[in-house]
Amino acid sequence: MTSPDTVVPPALTLGIIGAGRIGRAIAVLARRAGLDVRVAASRPPEQLRADVEAAAPGASAVSVEDVARADIVVIAIPLGRHRQLPPEALAGALVVDAMNYWWELDGARPEFEDPTTSTSETVQAHLADARVVKAFGHVSAYALEELARAAGDPERLAMAIAGDDERDVAAVGALVDALGFDPLPAGTLAEGVRFEPGTELFGADADVAEARDMLERFWDSQRGRVVARARGLSPERGADGAG
Ligand SMILES: NC(=O)c1ccc[n+]([C@@H]2O[C@H](COP(=O)([O-])OP(=O)(O)OC[C@H]3O[C@@H](n4cnc5c(N)ncnc54)[C@H](OP(=O)(O)O)[C@@H]3O)[C@@H](O)[C@H]2O)c1
């Protein structure tokens, strides 16, 4: 249920970099929630405007630099292109990383499978002065388009949120809530590895209780054991505070 301190201020501006399936789906949900939505893509705004207006009426097409000035900036471009994002423009911004390593789209990129580093930590390393939070990536495009529900709806799905700053995680949680999903804080950016592609939660369309269990079970999975070993964590995790 939405509590007063998690309500997104109506004046909140949401920037979205990427106007593909995910960027457009988030823009639609955000307009439905009454947010001021600004979208950028690799095309210049003049070439993007008609698509944005058709997909999410009321949203505006702007440059990446203008999107970067929004209160929260969602990044929904192919992960393999994240180094094309301008770190200077995004310095200080609260950035939501919705990207996943998808080899069909990104090509073979072993660095995105490095068990010592979550892909969101790689994004944070590039956007060194931004505050990166991981969310949206484990929810399927179909779920974003069709399964958003009002707070309190028994069929509402969970969305895991990982980040290193509790206030930033809470701010993204309020956004997630306003867009129609139950926010589920899921540890640090490093622990975002627990809902990357190939994990149990990825694409699972789970409620909060189910999603929490899936996050816990990550450490018992083959990938979880590889990650724990590579990071020098105990196989039981928890003993060292992970999870
Ligand atoms: N599809 C899913 O079910 C799903 C679910 C969750 C997360 N994700 C992740 O979300 C990300 C986007 O997926 P998608 O399916 O929406 O991709 P997509 O349909 O291929 O759209 C990609 C968008 O990124 C834009 N773009 C590419 N390079 C850019 C750059 N350097 N600067 C600004 N914009 C740039 C493109 O601009 P143009 O329009 O101008 O070409 C396009 O609008 C991926 O990392 C994916 O793994 C996908």
Ligand as a Chemical Component Dictionary entry (heavy atoms), coordinates in Angstrom:
data_LIG
# 
_chem_comp.id                   LIG 
_chem_comp.type                 NON-POLYMER 
_chem_comp.pdbx_formal_charge   0 
_chem_comp.three_letter_code    LIG 
# 
loop_
_chem_comp_atom.comp_id 
_chem_comp_atom.atom_id 
_chem_comp_atom.alt_atom_id 
_chem_comp_atom.type_symbol 
_chem_comp_atom.charge 
_chem_comp_atom.model_Cartn_x 
_chem_comp_atom.model_Cartn_y 
_chem_comp_atom.model_Cartn_z 
_chem_comp_atom.pdbx_ordinal 
LIG N1  N1  N 0  12.767 -5.887 -23.693 1  
LIG C1  C1  C 0  12.622 -6.308 -22.432 2  
LIG O1  O1  O 0  11.759 -7.157 -22.078 3  
LIG C2  C2  C 0  13.469 -5.669 -21.355 4  
LIG C3  C3  C 0  13.023 -5.714 -20.024 5  
LIG C4  C4  C 0  13.766 -5.059 -19.044 6  
LIG C5  C5  C 0  14.950 -4.407 -19.394 7  
LIG N2  N2  N 1  15.374 -4.407 -20.684 8  
LIG C6  C6  C 0  16.636 -3.715 -21.000 9  
LIG O2  O2  O 0  16.319 -2.358 -21.341 10 
LIG C7  C7  C 0  17.279 -1.877 -22.295 11 
LIG C8  C8  C 0  16.512 -1.364 -23.505 12 
LIG O3  O3  O 0  15.786 -2.423 -24.069 13 
LIG P1  P1  P 0  14.710 -2.180 -25.234 14 
LIG O4  O4  O 0  14.106 -3.505 -25.492 15 
LIG O5  O5  O -1 13.821 -1.020 -24.887 16 
LIG O6  O6  O 0  15.698 -1.737 -26.440 17 
LIG P2  P2  P 0  15.355 -1.141 -27.887 18 
LIG O7  O7  O 0  13.895 -1.355 -28.177 19 
LIG O8  O8  O 0  16.387 -1.667 -28.806 20 
LIG O9  O9  O 0  15.563 0.441  -27.708 21 
LIG C9  C9  C 0  16.817 0.977  -27.466 22 
LIG C10 C10 C 0  16.697 2.497  -27.373 23 
LIG O10 O10 O 0  17.963 3.006  -26.984 24 
LIG C11 C11 C 0  18.248 4.171  -27.741 25 
LIG N3  N3  N 0  19.696 4.374  -27.753 26 
LIG C12 C12 C 0  20.656 3.523  -28.220 27 
LIG N4  N4  N 0  21.873 4.067  -28.014 28 
LIG C13 C13 C 0  21.664 5.261  -27.422 29 
LIG C14 C14 C 0  22.522 6.289  -26.952 30 
LIG N5  N5  N 0  23.859 6.182  -27.052 31 
LIG N6  N6  N 0  21.979 7.404  -26.385 32 
LIG C15 C15 C 0  20.635 7.524  -26.256 33 
LIG N7  N7  N 0  19.766 6.562  -26.680 34 
LIG C16 C16 C 0  20.282 5.459  -27.255 35 
LIG C17 C17 C 0  17.664 3.886  -29.110 36 
LIG O11 O11 O 0  17.513 5.117  -29.803 37 
LIG P3  P3  P 0  16.790 5.221  -31.242 38 
LIG O12 O12 O 0  15.314 4.979  -30.969 39 
LIG O13 O13 O 0  17.059 6.620  -31.699 40 
LIG O14 O14 O 0  17.404 4.152  -32.093 41 
LIG C18 C18 C 0  16.345 3.202  -28.706 42 
LIG O15 O15 O 0  15.349 4.177  -28.472 43 
LIG C19 C19 C 0  18.210 -3.058 -22.605 44 
LIG O16 O16 O 0  19.364 -2.985 -21.828 45 
LIG C20 C20 C 0  17.383 -4.273 -22.192 46 
LIG O17 O17 O 0  18.187 -5.376 -21.805 47 
LIG C21 C21 C 0  14.649 -4.995 -21.667 48 
# 
loop_
_chem_comp_bond.comp_id 
_chem_comp_bond.atom_id_1 
_chem_comp_bond.atom_id_2 
_chem_comp_bond.value_order 
_chem_comp_bond.pdbx_ordinal 
LIG N1  C1  SING 1  
LIG C1  O1  DOUB 2  
LIG C1  C2  SING 3  
LIG C2  C3  SING 4  
LIG C2  C21 DOUB 5  
LIG C3  C4  DOUB 6  
LIG C4  C5  SING 7  
LIG C5  N2  DOUB 8  
LIG N2  C6  SING 9  
LIG N2  C21 SING 10 
LIG C6  O2  SING 11 
LIG C6  C20 SING 12 
LIG O2  C7  SING 13 
LIG C7  C8  SING 14 
LIG C7  C19 SING 15 
LIG C8  O3  SING 16 
LIG O3  P1  SING 17 
LIG P1  O4  DOUB 18 
LIG P1  O5  SING 19 
LIG P1  O6  SING 20 
LIG O6  P2  SING 21 
LIG P2  O7  DOUB 22 
LIG P2  O8  SING 23 
LIG P2  O9  SING 24 
LIG O9  C9  SING 25 
LIG C9  C10 SING 26 
LIG C10 O10 SING 27 
LIG C10 C18 SING 28 
LIG O10 C11 SING 29 
LIG C11 N3  SING 30 
LIG C11 C17 SING 31 
LIG N3  C12 SING 32 
LIG N3  C16 SING 33 
LIG C12 N4  DOUB 34 
LIG N4  C13 SING 35 
LIG C13 C14 SING 36 
LIG C13 C16 DOUB 37 
LIG C14 N5  SING 38 
LIG C14 N6  DOUB 39 
LIG N6  C15 SING 40 
LIG C15 N7  DOUB 41 
LIG N7  C16 SING 42 
LIG C17 O11 SING 43 
LIG C17 C18 SING 44 
LIG O11 P3  SING 45 
LIG P3  O12 DOUB 46 
LIG P3  O13 SING 47 
LIG P3  O14 SING 48 
LIG C18 O15 SING 49 
LIG C19 O16 SING 50 
LIG C19 C20 SING 51 
LIG C20 O17 SING 52 
# 
